Amino acid sequence: MKNNIFTFVSGVVVGAFIMLLVGGVVSSNSKEYSDNNGIELFEKEGDCVSENSFKVFQVLDSGDALANEMGQGFEADIPTGLTVLFLKENGRSHYDDQLIRVPSGKCAKQIGTFRYSTKSDIEKTVPVVRISNK
């Protein structure tokens, strides 16, 4: 009888320990994802995604900015459909309707991805870019 009680108590203790261990791993993984605010940066720069200018349409609480690529039309720049995220760098803030020009000899290189939900609860993933030499 004592052996059965010992086996039962041992099983409960081991089960509780395993449950706490698994819960801690899951919690740390979800915390890591939430701490990056949906941004995943690459280990090294990727390819150029554009040499055109960009127009900021939303600045996030972090200071990062969502922007649309602007193609050159007949009389005005028009959005091409490419949306990117510019990170707040070197303390430089972005603002709504800011025009970000890409200088000659440079391009917007992808350095990561950004996942977010629109107000309509549509999941989007866009490139995170930095203006760099080609």
Secondary structure, 3 states (H helix, E strand, C coil): CHHHHHHHHHHHHHHHHHHHHHHHHHHHHHHHHHHCCCEEECCCCCCEEECCEEEEEEECCCCCEEEEEEEECCCCEEEEEEEEEECCCCCCCCCCCCEECCCCCEEEEEEEEEEEECCCCCEEEEEEEEEEEC
